[in-house]
């Protein structure tokens, strides 16, 4: 399951890993803010003047540096995704078709200015290209699956509702399922890939996930560059999900695919 807040949430039904997307989000926000700033300054300058030419050069340098930082982050993130598949012995990585979904979402409604800023220039397509060729080198195929309703459908009973926040809690009074929202989406994508639809109780997400940051990637904030801490496994768990998830959420059988 791909996104902006979390670049990727992955599971094979037994283990789960989430790659944090704060670095990418910061770089996108920085880029958009700087572009707006350059536009304001350019509107005040005479076209063809010396100051206008210097401003264009500064803008080009900023865009080049920002592109390099984003590509560096995506390379690290794609490697972590492939590494997880290799560690789980998976031969295929199933991902949500986020490109078409994002286009449809824009047609349906307008988001807030902050949401639009985060989603503009969202390079998830580039991330998938990196995953595709890195996976091919290590014997892992990439498959796209429609992610429609995958984050809204309860993997245990099939009830559908739109969750708020990062925790998914089923609204069906006869179902007690609660879990990490991104892992719910990942488990349902895997479910749809194997069955053609979301089969209730076929694939439940793990109660816990390990969170990782792309390693050694600079994050731009306003006019400075702040390096992230060296990437490592973070034993971050959601206590609410861990306490209330049913015991059968950890499936004993190992699946050949990861989503």
KEKOLTOR-252336 format. One line per 3 residues: number of its first residue (from 0); their letters; for each residue x, y, z of C-alpha. Coordinates in pm, whole numbers, padded with zeros to 5 digits. Layout:
N
NUM> a> X,Y,Z; ...
END
This chain:
259
0> xxx> 00000,00000,00000; 00166,00323,-00120; 00111,00676,00007
3> xxx> 00267,01009,00100; 00265,00991,00481; 00385,00631,00464
6> xxx> 00567,00562,00138; 00495,00190,00159; 00317,-00042,00401
9> xxx> 00404,-00405,00326; 00298,-00742,00461; 00309,-01107,00363
12> xxx> 00046,-01197,00621; 00299,-01275,00894; 00545,-00984,00906
15> xxx> 00488,-00617,00828; 00710,-00321,00750; 00627,00045,00693
18> xxx> 00859,00292,00517; 00803,00642,00655; 00738,00913,00395
21> xxx> 00807,01226,00598; 01129,01290,00408; 00953,01286,00071
24> xxx> 00669,01500,00202; 00913,01762,00332; 01097,01775,00001
27> xxx> 00771,01818,-00194; 00646,02091,00040; 00982,02269,00023
30> xxx> 00980,02256,-00358; 00627,02397,-00386; 00691,02675,-00135
33> xxx> 01011,02780,-00308; 00840,02779,-00648; 00568,03006,-00509
36> xxx> 00836,03233,-00365; 01021,03251,-00698; 00694,03331,-00877
39> xxx> 00624,03623,-00643; 00974,03762,-00693; 00963,03720,-01071
42> xxx> 00636,03909,-01094; 00806,04214,-00941; 01106,04213,-01174
45> xxx> 01138,04344,-01526; 01157,04065,-01780; 01509,04024,-01918
48> xxx> 01672,04228,-01643; 01991,04117,-01468; 01806,04037,-01146
51> xxx> 01547,03835,-01335; 01821,03627,-01501; 01991,03563,-01165
54> xxx> 01658,03457,-01020; 01604,03206,-01302; 01948,03057,-01239
57> xxx> 01875,03026,-00865; 01541,02861,-00942; 01703,02609,-01176
60> xxx> 01966,02521,-00915; 01699,02470,-00650; 01497,02240,-00876
63> xxx> 01804,02037,-00972; 01910,01993,-00610; 01555,01902,-00505
66> xxx> 01523,01645,-00785; 01851,01481,-00679; 01735,01462,-00317
69> xxx> 01401,01307,-00414; 01565,01050,-00643; 01813,00960,-00369
72> xxx> 01531,00906,-00120; 01330,00697,-00366; 01631,00478,-00446
75> xxx> 01678,00401,-00075; 01306,00340,-00023; 01278,00107,-00325
78> xxx> 01578,-00094,-00204; 01414,-00135,00138; 01095,-00257,-00030
81> xxx> 01283,-00517,-00233; 01491,-00619,00070; 01170,-00691,00263
84> xxx> 01043,-00915,-00018; 01372,-01105,-00028; 01370,-01147,00351
87> xxx> 01020,-01297,00336; 01105,-01526,00046; 00844,-01361,-00178
90> xxx> 00861,-01386,-00555; 00608,-01112,-00626; 00531,-00765,-00487
93> xxx> 00169,-00656,-00535; 00116,-00279,-00521; -00196,-00064,-00535
96> xxx> -00254,00121,-00862; -00213,00457,-00688; -00153,00655,-01009
99> xxx> -00502,00598,-01153; -00661,00627,-00809; -00506,00970,-00748
102> xxx> -00635,01093,-01086; -00987,00980,-01003; -00969,01138,-00659
105> xxx> -00878,01475,-00811; -01180,01454,-01042; -01418,01374,-00755
108> xxx> -01333,01654,-00515; -01092,01930,-00429; -00872,01876,-00125
111> xxx> -00732,02126,00120; -00444,02347,00011; -00205,02143,00228
114> xxx> -00328,01812,00083; -00299,01947,-00270; 00054,02063,-00195
117> xxx> 00155,01719,-00069; -00007,01537,-00362; 00128,01763,-00636
120> xxx> 00441,01626,-00803; 00398,01308,-00598; 00666,01078,-00747
123> xxx> 00513,00742,-00654; 00526,00640,-01018; 00902,00692,-01014
126> xxx> 00925,00485,-00695; 00747,00197,-00869; 00990,00215,-01161
129> xxx> 01283,00184,-00920; 01115,-00107,-00742; 01045,-00277,-01075
132> xxx> 01404,-00283,-01198; 01559,-00348,-00855; 01315,-00635,-00804
135> xxx> 01388,-00779,-01148; 01757,-00797,-01058; 01668,-01008,-00754
138> xxx> 01397,-01227,-00906; 01091,-01038,-00777; 00803,-00947,-01006
141> xxx> 00590,-00634,-00965; 00214,-00658,-01006; -00042,-00376,-00986
144> xxx> -00381,-00428,-00825; -00673,-00188,-00794; -00671,-00040,-00444
147> xxx> -01033,00074,-00457; -01190,00037,-00110; -00889,-00158,00021
150> xxx> -00835,00091,00304; -01208,00113,00378; -01299,-00256,00394
153> xxx> -01269,-00456,00715; -01046,-00757,00636; -01227,-00965,00899
156> xxx> -01599,-00915,00823; -01602,-00720,00494; -01790,-00419,00635
159> xxx> -01696,-00097,00457; -01656,00252,00602; -01414,00540,00559
162> xxx> -01174,00553,00857; -01027,00868,01007; -00672,00877,01138
165> xxx> -00409,00605,01110; -00610,00338,01298; -00882,00131,01133
168> xxx> -01163,00029,01369; -01451,-00165,01218; -01792,-00001,01268
171> xxx> -01977,-00330,01242; -02119,-00391,01595; -02068,-00765,01548
174> xxx> -01699,-00726,01459; -01421,-00628,01700; -01145,-00576,01444
177> xxx> -00901,-00290,01490; -00565,-00247,01318; -00315,-00023,01147
180> xxx> -00493,00144,00855; -00209,00116,00604; -00161,-00253,00684
183> xxx> -00534,-00309,00636; -00493,-00167,00286; -00187,-00382,00218
186> xxx> -00357,-00701,00340; -00667,-00631,00130; -00456,-00563,-00180
189> xxx> -00289,-00901,-00130; -00632,-01057,-00076; -00769,-00908,-00400
192> xxx> -00461,-01018,-00593; -00507,-01381,-00492; -00889,-01402,-00501
195> xxx> -01006,-01128,-00738; -01199,-00963,-00453; -01166,-00902,-00080
198> xxx> -01266,-01228,00091; -01353,-01168,00461; -01112,-01327,00712
201> xxx> -00891,-01462,00432; -00600,-01227,00498; -00573,-01034,00826
204> xxx> -00287,-00786,00875; -00030,-00839,01152; -00090,-00655,01478
207> xxx> 00255,-00493,01471; 00483,-00336,01213; 00843,-00220,01197
210> xxx> 00884,00138,01079; 01185,00240,00870; 01317,00567,00731
213> xxx> 01503,00589,00400; 01868,00604,00503; 02108,00897,00478
216> xxx> 01863,01116,00293; 01866,01496,00334; 01537,01668,00404
219> xxx> 01500,02029,00293; 01323,02271,00525; 01288,02627,00402
222> xxx> 01643,02745,00327; 01842,02468,00494; 01909,02098,00450
225> xxx> 01879,01876,00757; 02007,01516,00731; 01790,01236,00863
228> xxx> 01930,01005,01126; 02088,00689,00992; 01818,00446,00891
231> xxx> 01747,00152,01119; 01459,-00068,01221; 01229,00110,01462
234> xxx> 01037,-00123,01692; 00733,00107,01678; 00400,-00055,01751
237> xxx> 00049,00074,01797; -00062,-00029,02143; -00429,00013,02066
240> xxx> -00407,-00219,01767; -00184,-00464,01952; -00423,-00488,02248
243> xxx> -00746,-00530,02055; -00648,-00730,01748; -00776,-01087,01763
246> xxx> -00526,-01364,01822; -00588,-01515,01479; -00439,-01209,01305
249> xxx> -00099,-01385,01284; -00144,-01646,01012; 00082,-01946,01036
252> xxx> 00105,-02016,00664; 00368,-01829,00467; 00246,-01658,00151
255> xxx> 00452,-01635,-00168; 00349,-01273,-00229; 00395,-00941,-00050
258> x> 00164,-00638,-00079
END
